[in-house]
Each structure stands twice: as C-alpha cells, then as structure tokens.
Amino acid sequence: MDNTIVIVGGILLGIIIGFIVAKVLERNNASKVIKSAKKSASAILKEAKSEGESIKKDKILQAKEKFIELKSEHEKVINSRDKKMADAEKRTRDKESQLSGELSKSKKLNDGLEEKVKDYNHRLEVIEKKQEEVDRLHRSQIEQLEVISSLSAEDAKAQLVESLKGEAKNDAMAYIQSTIEESKLTAQQEAKKIIINTIQRIGTEEAVDNCVSVFNIESDDVKGRIIGREGRNIRAIEAATGVEIIVDDTPEAIILSCFDSVRREIARLSLHKLVTDGRIHPARIEEVVQKTTKQIEQEIIEVGKRTIIDLGIHNLHPELIKMVGRMKYRSSYGQNLLQHSREVAKLCGIMAAELGLNPKMAKRAGLLHDIGKVPDAEADMETPHAILGMQWAEKFGEKDDVCNAIGAHHDEIEMKSLLAPIVQVCDAISGARPGARRQVLDSYIQRLKDLEDIAFGFGGVKKAYAIQAGRELRVIVESEKVDDQKAADLSFSISQKIQTDMTYPGQVKVTVIRETRAVNIAK
C-alpha cells in the first residue's frame, strides 16, 4: 500500500515537473518568435518610410512640372490675347483714319455738287428765258407767213401732210410690188435649187416588189415529197401559211404566190427548213411554220433597229421600231415601203439642213410618215393612213411637230410646222421617180385584202386567205363554233357579201374548211 502511494506520488511529481519544463521551453520559444517578429516589423517600417519618402519626392517633382507647364500655357494664352487686342486696336485706328479721310472727301464732293446745282439752276433760268424769246419770235414769224400766204398754220400743215402722204403711198406701193416680185422669183429659184440638190444627193434603187417568189430545189424528186400523199403536205402548208404553192413543170423550182410578202417569206423559209430536214408531214409542217413565224417577228424588230441606227434616229419607242421593221414586208403602189420611208427620211434630212432646220427631227418625221400603212389586225382599216400614223406617233410620245408632219403629208389636217411641207415634198419626190410605183399592183393587192376582210367580218372565222390571184377565198373556221351546216351557210353568206360589196373580174370561189382534231399526249 505504501509502495503504491509512493509510485503514484512519483508519477504525479514527474508529470508536474514535465509540465513545468514544457512551459519554460514554450516561453523561451515564444520570446524568440516575438523578437524575430519585432525585427521584421522594424525592417518593414524602415522600408515603408524610405518608399514613402521617394514617392513623396516624385509627386512633388510631378506637381512642380505640371505647375510650370500650366504656367507656360497660361502665359501663351495671355500673350495671344494681348496680340489680338493690339491688332484690333490697330485696325480700329486704321478704320478711324480711313473714315476721317472719306468724310473729308464726301464733304468736298458735297460742296462741289452744291456749286454745280447752283450753276445748273442758273443755266436753266437762262435757257427758259431764251426759249420764251424763241417761241415769241416763232409766233411772230407764223403770223407774218399767215398774212403773206392768206392761210392759217393748220391749213398749211394739212396740205403739206396730204401731199407727203400721197407721195409716200405711191413710193411704198411701188417698193412693195417690186419686193414681192423679187421675192417670188428668188423663192422659186431657191426652192428649185434646194429640191434639185436634194434629189442629186440621194440615189436609191428603183425596185418593184412582186407577188410571186420562186423556191429553188435541188431536184424534181423533192416536189413529190412536198406534195405528199394525195396532196396532204401541200394542203397543210397552204392552210398554215395562207400562201398558194404552184408546182408545175418548171424545172427545179416551186412558185409561191401571195400578195402578203410576210406570209410569202414565212412559207419560203418554212419550205427551206422542211426540205433541208427531210421530214415533211402535216404535224412537222405546223411546227416549222410556227417557229418560222416567231423568227420573222424577231427579224422585223432587228430590221427596225438597224434602220434607225443607219439613219441616226434615237429614243424611238419599241412599238414604232417594230412598225418600221414591218415596212420591209409592205409595199406602196408597188414600191417597197421601208425603202421608200428610208429615202424620204434622207431627203427630209438634207432639205431641212439646206433650210436651216433640225435635220434629225426631219429624218424622224420622214421615216415615220407612212407607219399608218402597216396596221395590225385590230386597227381601223377605214382611217386614212396619215391620220392613223399621227395617232400612233402621239400615243408613243413623239413631238408635236413630228405628229403634225405625219398627219398632214396628204393634207388631211392643217400644217402647223415647217416639217410638214418638207415631208410632203420629199414623199412626192420619192414616189415620182420613174418606175418607182405601179398603180395597178396596189389596187390588185387592195382587192385581195378586201376579200380577206369580208371573210373576217363573219363570226367563227379563224383564218382567211385570198389565193389564185383573187379567184379563190379559202376560209378556215373554228370547229367548236361552226358545225357542218353553219360552214355551208357561211360559204354562201360570204359569196353573197363579195358579190354585193365588191367589183371584180371573173368569179371568186369561196371554200370554207372545218377541221376537227383530237390531240392527246402520252407521257
């Protein structure tokens, strides 16, 4: 028991002694750490103080430099203001001196003007006195003359005026008469000179269009292929183009007959394509004719464009360009309408230049003067071509002088500008050339057109062609609108209409064709 107590006491004593020793060691370590921290803190404070002093010195230097810079700028501003004030003061002094000089000059001028006014008033008084004296002397002289001549001044003046009036009237009449006679002689001479010079400077071919075209072929074997089995190919070509095809004994040639040169050209080109391709049958014929028709329409536009470019005409409406191109396939009294219009345009340009007018405007009027001769199917055929052309020109934005020249070149309306007589004269010059026109051909073509127009006047008519030189009228009707009975009635009605409305030699055969087609497409 005692040993146990001793052991426990020893253990407790050892623990106490260890604790005391640990505390002592810990205190020694803490004092060392504190000393080292104090040393670090003092070093940091010294370093911070030194850095603060350097920053302070830098800021002070920067502040001094900024102050010096602001001071120099302020001094510059003050110096510039002082300079401006000095300049303003100098200008003010100069103006004051200038104003004082001008005031002195104006004072001198006023003094001189006052002196001149006084002198002028004095002279005016003297002149008035002299005028009164002259008037008095004049009156006394008139009174003395009246006493001597036993006539008053008014009577003498009236007699003198009457005598002078008669002499002046006689002289004026003689001068006017001589001037008129001289003007007439000179005007005739000048007009002849201008017309002769204009005609001499234009040279064109005198060509007359025919109503027949010859289609050349390589051999007569092609004729049979063109005719087809039982003539179906040639009938299809005639129905599609409206052109009569004459296949006779002429070697290596087929004759195309039609008064309309556009249809004739379409038939010629279509035949050329068919013969070249080798496939000739009704379906192919219709296809080729449609394509050729579109090609001719495009060619008409190209011809119109080339024509206006050659003549130097600009800014022409596209519809008018198309009408100009369509003239290529029209004739006037046998004269090609496009060649005639080109010739008239050139003549108008030369004549206008000779007279000192605008040659470009004159060319424009000359080219367009006959556009009324190429109407479309919907145009009023009874309207004179000059009036119809003027209406189209107005519709498509042409100037008033050009429109008046187009409408007045056959005296349908009054001429309002100098272009109108120029176009009229040049149209007569172009048409008066020997061999340029043929009256019989034009009346023949007009008769064929009248035949077709009569057929189009009936309902259900799709196409109408005058063939066999006007001895036959072939009418193609719409099968949906006209049945077989109506086709027979239509043929009789057209023949009666032709018999009552037209005068023609021989007989006219009216053939009405009604065709029904059923078309389907296999896909």
C-alpha positions in Angstrom: 0.0 0.0 0.0 2.8 2.3 0.9 4.7 1.4 -2.3 1.6 2.2 -4.4 1.3 5.6 -2.9 5.0 6.2 -3.4 4.7 5.2 -7.1 1.6 7.3 -7.7 3.3 10.3 -6.0 6.4 9.8 -8.1 4.2 9.7 -11.2 2.4 12.9 -10.3 5.6 14.6 -9.4 7.1 13.6 -12.8 4.0 15.0 -14.6 4.3 18.2 -12.7 8.0 18.6 -13.3 7.4 17.8 -17.1 4.7 20.3 -17.3 6.8 23.0 -15.7 9.7 22.2 -18.1 7.4 22.3 -21.1 6.1 25.7 -20.0 9.6 27.1 -19.6 10.6 25.8 -23.0 7.4 27.2 -24.6 8.1 30.6 -23.0 11.6 30.7 -24.4 10.4 29.8 -27.9 7.7 32.5 -27.7 10.2 35.1 -26.7 12.4 34.2 -29.7 9.4 34.4 -32.1 8.4 37.8 -30.7 11.9 39.1 -31.0 12.2 38.0 -34.7 8.7 39.5 -35.4 9.8 42.8 -33.9 12.9 42.8 -36.0 10.8 42.0 -39.2 8.3 44.7 -38.3 11.0 47.3 -37.8 12.6 46.4 -41.1 9.3 46.7 -42.9 8.6 50.1 -41.3 12.0 51.3 -42.3 11.5 50.1 -45.9 7.9 51.7 -46.0 9.3 55.0 -44.7 12.0 55.0 -47.4 9.5 54.2 -50.2 7.1 56.9 -48.8 9.8 59.5 -48.9 10.7 58.5 -52.5 7.0 58.6 -53.6 6.6 62.0 -51.9 9.6 63.4 -53.7 8.3 62.1 -57.1 4.9 63.6 -56.5 6.4 66.9 -55.5 8.5 66.9 -58.7 5.5 66.0 -60.9 3.4 68.7 -59.3 6.2 71.3 -59.9 6.5 70.2 -63.6 2.7 70.4 -64.1 2.7 73.8 -62.5 5.4 75.0 -64.8 3.6 73.6 -67.9 0.3 75.2 -66.9 2.1 78.5 -66.2 3.7 78.5 -69.7 0.3 77.7 -71.4 -1.3 80.5 -69.4 1.4 82.9 -70.4 0.9 81.8 -74.1 -2.9 82.5 -73.9 -2.3 85.8 -72.3 0.3 86.8 -74.9 -2.1 85.7 -77.8 -4.9 87.8 -76.2 -2.6 90.8 -75.9 -1.6 90.4 -79.5 -5.2 90.1 -80.7 -6.1 93.2 -78.7 -3.2 95.1 -80.2 -4.2 94.0 -83.7 -7.8 95.1 -83.0 -6.7 98.4 -81.7 -4.5 98.9 -84.8 -7.4 98.0 -87.2 -9.7 100.4 -85.3 -7.2 103.2 -85.6 -6.8 102.5 -89.4 -10.6 102.5 -89.9 -10.9 105.7 -88.0 -8.3 107.3 -90.2 -9.9 105.9 -93.3 -13.3 107.2 -92.2 -12.0 110.6 -91.5 -10.4 110.7 -95.0 -13.7 109.6 -96.6 -15.7 112.1 -94.6 -13.4 114.9 -95.8 -13.7 113.6 -99.4 -17.5 113.4 -99.2 -17.6 116.9 -97.8 -15.6 118.2 -100.7 -17.9 116.3 -103.1 -21.0 117.8 -101.5 -19.5 121.3 -101.8 -18.8 120.7 -105.5 -22.2 119.3 -106.1 -23.9 122.2 -104.5 -21.9 124.5 -106.7 -22.9 122.5 -109.8 -26.6 122.6 -108.8 -26.5 126.3 -108.4 -24.8 126.6 -111.9 -27.4 124.3 -113.4 -30.3 126.3 -112.0 -28.8 129.5 -113.3 -28.3 128.0 -116.8 -31.9 126.6 -116.7 -33.2 130.0 -116.0 -31.2 131.4 -118.9 -32.5 128.6 -121.2 -36.1 129.2 -120.2 -35.8 132.9 -121.0 -34.2 132.1 -124.4 -37.0 129.5 -125.1 -39.6 132.1 -124.4 -37.9 134.5 -126.7 -37.7 131.9 -129.5 -41.3 131.0 -129.0 -42.3 134.6 -129.3 -40.2 135.1 -132.5 -41.7 131.8 -133.9 -45.2 133.0 -133.3 -44.5 136.4 -134.9 -43.0 134.6 -138.0 -46.0 132.3 -138.3 -48.3 135.4 -138.1 -46.3 137.1 -140.8 -46.5 134.0 -143.0 -50.2 133.6 -142.5 -50.7 137.3 -143.5 -48.5 136.7 -146.6 -50.0 133.4 -147.7 -53.5 134.1 -146.6 -53.5 130.5 -145.0 -53.6 129.5 -141.4 -50.8 127.3 -139.9 -53.2 124.3 -139.5 -54.4 124.6 -143.2 -50.8 124.7 -144.5 -49.8 121.8 -142.3 -52.8 119.7 -143.6 -51.9 120.5 -147.2 -48.3 119.5 -146.7 -49.3 116.3 -144.9 -51.7 115.3 -147.7 -49.1 115.9 -150.4 -46.4 113.9 -148.4 -48.9 111.1 -147.7 -49.7 110.6 -151.4 -46.1 110.6 -152.4 -45.2 108.2 -149.6 -48.1 105.9 -150.5 -47.1 105.7 -154.2 -43.5 105.1 -153.3 -44.5 102.4 -150.8 -46.7 100.6 -153.2 -44.0 100.6 -155.9 -41.5 99.3 -153.4 -43.8 96.6 -152.1 -44.7 95.4 -155.6 -41.0 95.2 -156.7 -40.1 93.4 -153.4 -42.9 90.9 -153.9 -41.9 90.2 -157.5 -38.3 89.8 -156.5 -39.2 87.6 -153.6 -41.3 85.3 -155.8 -38.5 85.0 -158.3 -35.9 84.4 -155.6 -38.2 81.9 -153.7 -38.8 79.9 -156.9 -35.2 79.8 -157.7 -34.1 78.8 -154.2 -36.8 76.1 -153.9 -35.8 74.6 -157.3 -32.2 74.8 -156.2 -32.9 73.0 -152.9 -35.0 70.3 -154.5 -32.5 69.6 -157.3 -29.6 69.5 -154.8 -31.6 67.2 -152.5 -32.5 64.8 -155.4 -28.9 64.7 -156.7 -27.6 63.8 -153.3 -29.9 60.7 -152.9 -29.6 57.7 -155.1 -31.7 54.6 -154.5 -32.7 51.5 -156.4 -36.0 51.5 -158.2 -37.3 48.1 -157.4 -40.9 46.9 -157.6 -41.9 44.0 -155.3 -43.8 41.1 -157.0 -46.4 38.9 -155.6 -44.6 35.7 -156.5 -41.5 34.1 -155.0 -39.5 31.2 -156.6 -38.3 28.5 -154.3 -35.4 26.6 -155.9 -34.9 22.9 -155.2 -32.1 20.5 -156.0 -34.1 18.0 -158.0 -37.7 17.4 -159.1 -37.9 14.4 -156.7 -38.4 16.9 -153.9 -41.6 18.1 -155.5 -43.3 14.8 -154.8 -42.3 14.9 -151.1 -43.6 18.4 -150.8 -46.9 17.5 -152.4 -47.2 14.4 -150.2 -49.7 11.5 -150.4 -52.8 12.7 -152.1 -51.6 16.3 -151.7 -51.9 16.4 -147.9 -48.5 18.1 -147.4 -49.1 20.9 -149.8 -52.6 21.4 -148.4 -51.2 21.6 -144.9 -48.6 24.2 -146.0 -51.2 26.3 -147.7 -53.5 26.1 -144.7 -50.8 27.0 -142.2 -49.2 29.9 -144.2 -52.0 31.2 -146.5 -49.7 31.0 -149.5 -50.7 29.3 -152.7 -48.0 26.8 -153.8 -47.8 26.2 -157.5 -46.0 23.0 -158.5 -45.8 22.9 -162.3 -43.3 21.7 -165.0 -40.8 24.4 -164.1 -37.6 22.5 -163.6 -36.1 22.7 -160.1 -38.4 25.4 -158.9 -41.7 25.8 -156.9 -43.7 29.1 -157.2 -45.1 30.7 -154.0 -47.9 33.1 -154.8 -49.3 35.6 -152.2 -49.9 39.3 -152.1 -48.7 39.5 -148.5 -44.9 39.4 -148.6 -44.7 38.4 -144.9 -46.7 35.2 -145.5 -44.7 34.5 -148.6 -41.4 34.9 -146.7 -42.7 32.6 -143.9 -43.7 30.0 -146.5 -40.3 30.2 -148.3 -38.3 29.8 -145.0 -40.5 27.0 -143.8 -40.1 25.1 -147.1 -36.4 25.6 -146.9 -36.3 24.1 -143.4 -38.6 21.2 -144.3 -36.6 20.3 -147.4 -33.3 20.6 -145.5 -34.5 18.5 -142.6 -36.2 15.9 -144.9 -39.2 15.3 -142.5 -42.2 16.6 -144.4 -45.6 15.7 -142.9 -48.6 17.8 -141.6 -47.6 17.9 -137.9 -44.0 18.8 -138.7 -45.2 21.5 -141.2 -47.3 23.2 -138.5 -44.4 23.1 -136.0 -41.9 24.6 -138.5 -44.4 27.3 -139.6 -44.9 28.4 -136.0 -41.2 28.6 -135.4 -40.6 30.5 -138.6 -43.4 33.0 -137.8 -41.6 33.8 -134.5 -38.3 34.1 -136.3 -39.8 36.6 -138.8 -41.3 38.6 -135.9 -37.8 38.8 -134.3 -36.3 39.7 -137.7 -38.8 42.5 -138.1 -37.6 44.0 -134.8 -33.9 43.7 -135.9 -34.7 45.4 -139.3 -36.3 48.3 -137.4 -33.3 48.6 -135.1 -30.8 48.6 -138.0 -32.9 51.1 -139.9 -33.0 53.7 -137.1 -29.3 53.2 -136.4 -28.4 53.7 -140.0 -30.4 57.0 -140.1 -29.1 58.2 -136.7 -32.5 58.3 -135.0 -32.5 57.7 -131.3 -35.0 57.2 -128.4 -37.7 55.6 -130.7 -40.5 53.7 -128.9 -40.1 49.9 -129.3 -43.6 49.6 -130.9 -42.6 52.2 -133.5 -39.4 50.3 -134.1 -41.5 47.2 -134.8 -43.7 49.1 -137.2 -40.6 50.4 -139.1 -39.3 46.8 -139.4 -42.7 45.6 -140.6 -42.5 48.1 -143.5 -39.9 45.8 -145.1 -42.7 43.4 -146.0 -45.2 46.0 -147.2 -45.4 47.9 -150.5 -46.9 51.2 -151.5 -48.1 51.3 -155.2 -45.5 48.5 -155.8 -42.7 50.4 -154.1 -41.2 48.8 -151.0 -42.4 50.8 -148.1 -39.2 50.5 -146.0 -37.0 51.7 -148.9 -39.5 54.5 -149.6 -39.5 55.6 -146.0 -35.7 55.5 -145.7 -35.4 57.5 -148.9 -38.0 60.1 -147.7 -36.1 60.3 -144.3 -32.8 61.0 -146.1 -34.4 63.6 -148.4 -36.1 65.3 -145.4 -32.8 65.5 -143.5 -30.9 67.1 -146.5 -33.7 69.5 -147.3 -34.1 70.5 -143.6 -30.3 71.1 -143.4 -30.5 73.3 -146.6 -33.3 75.4 -145.0 -31.5 75.7 -141.6 -33.9 73.4 -139.7 -33.3 70.4 -137.5 -32.2 67.5 -139.8 -32.6 64.8 -137.1 -36.3 65.8 -136.5 -36.9 65.9 -140.2 -35.4 62.4 -140.6 -37.7 61.2 -137.8 -40.8 62.6 -139.4 -39.8 61.2 -142.9 -39.2 57.7 -141.6 -42.5 57.6 -139.7 -44.7 59.3 -142.2 -46.2 56.0 -143.6 -46.4 53.9 -140.5 -50.2 54.0 -140.8 -49.8 51.7 -143.8 -48.8 48.8 -141.6 -51.7 48.4 -139.2 -52.3 45.4 -137.1 -55.5 43.3 -137.3 -57.3 45.3 -134.8 -56.7 48.7 -136.4 -59.5 50.6 -138.1 -58.9 50.0 -141.8 -61.1 52.9 -142.8 -58.9 55.5 -141.1 -56.6 57.3 -143.6 -53.0 56.0 -143.1 -51.7 59.6 -142.4 -54.2 60.1 -139.6 -53.6 56.6 -138.2 -49.9 57.2 -138.2 -50.3 60.5 -136.4 -52.4 58.9 -133.7 -49.8 56.2 -133.2 -47.0 58.7 -133.1 -48.9 60.7 -130.4 -49.6 57.6 -128.5 -46.0 56.6 -128.3 -44.7 60.0 -127.3 -43.5 61.7 -130.5 -43.2 65.5 -130.5 -46.0 67.7 -131.9 -44.0 68.8 -135.0 -43.4 65.2 -136.0 -47.0 64.2 -135.4 -48.3 67.1 -137.4 -45.9 66.3 -140.3 -47.1 62.7 -140.3 -50.8 63.6 -140.3 -50.5 66.5 -142.8 -48.4 65.0 -145.5 -51.5 64.2 -147.6 -53.4 67.4 -146.5 -55.8 65.5 -144.1 -55.1 68.1 -141.4 -53.7 71.6 -141.4 -49.9 72.0 -141.5 -48.6 73.7 -138.3 -44.8 73.4 -138.7 -42.2 73.6 -141.5 -41.6 69.9 -141.2 -45.0 69.1 -142.7 -44.4 70.6 -146.2 -40.8 69.2 -146.2 -42.2 65.6 -145.6 -44.9 66.2 -148.2 -42.5 67.4 -150.9 -40.0 64.6 -150.1 -42.7 61.9 -150.2 -43.7 63.2 -153.7 -40.1 63.2 -154.9 -39.6 59.6 -153.7 -42.8 58.4 -155.4 -42.3 60.4 -158.6 -39.2 58.6 -159.7 -39.7 56.7 -163.0 -40.6 53.1 -162.3 -40.8 53.6 -158.5 -44.5 52.9 -158.2 -47.1 50.8 -160.0 -50.8 51.8 -159.5 -52.2 48.5 -160.9 -50.3 46.3 -158.4 -51.5 48.4 -155.5 -55.2 48.1 -156.5 -54.7 44.4 -157.0 -53.3 43.9 -153.5 -56.1 46.1 -152.0 -58.7 43.9 -153.7 -57.1 40.7 -152.1 -57.1 42.4 -148.7 -60.7 43.4 -149.1 -61.6 39.8 -149.9 -59.9 38.6 -146.6 -61.5 41.4 -144.6 -65.0 40.4 -145.8 -64.4 36.8 -144.5 -63.1 38.1 -141.2 -66.3 40.0 -140.8 -68.2 36.8 -140.1 -68.2 35.0 -136.7 -66.2 31.8 -136.2 -63.6 32.6 -138.9 -60.1 31.7 -137.7 -58.1 32.3 -140.9 -58.8 33.7 -144.3 -56.5 33.5 -147.4 -57.1 35.0 -150.8 -55.4 32.7 -153.3 -55.3 32.0 -157.1 -54.8 35.7 -157.8 -58.1 36.6 -156.0 -60.1 33.9 -157.8 -60.5 31.8 -154.6 -61.0 32.7 -151.0 -60.1 29.9 -148.6 -61.7 30.3 -145.1 -60.7 28.2 -142.1 -63.2 28.2 -139.3 -63.2 27.1 -135.6 -64.8 23.7 -135.4 -66.1 24.4 -131.9 -68.1 27.4 -133.1 -69.1 26.4 -136.6 -70.7 23.0 -137.4 -71.0 21.5 -140.9 -74.4 23.1 -141.6 -73.1 26.5 -140.5 -70.0 26.1 -142.6 -72.2 25.7 -145.7 -74.3 28.7 -144.7 -71.1 30.7 -144.1 -69.8 29.9 -147.5 -73.0 31.1 -149.1 -73.1 34.2 -147.0 -69.5 35.2 -147.8 -70.1 34.7 -151.5 -73.2 36.9 -151.4 -71.3 39.6 -149.5 -68.5 39.6 -152.0 -71.0 39.7 -154.9 -72.8 42.8 -153.5 -69.9 44.7 -152.0 -67.0 44.2 -154.5 -66.3 44.8 -158.1 -64.0 42.1 -159.7 -63.4 40.3 -163.0 -64.4 36.7 -163.4 -65.6 34.6 -160.5 -64.5 34.1 -156.8 -64.7 30.7 -155.3 -65.3 30.6 -151.6 -64.1 27.5 -149.8 -64.9 27.0 -146.1 -62.7 24.4 -144.3 -63.8 22.9 -141.0 -61.4 20.5 -139.3 -61.8 18.6 -136.0 -58.7 17.4 -134.2 -58.4 15.1 -131.2 -55.0 15.5 -129.5 -53.6 13.6 -126.5 -50.1 13.3 -125.1 -48.6 10.0 -123.9 -46.2 10.5 -121.0 
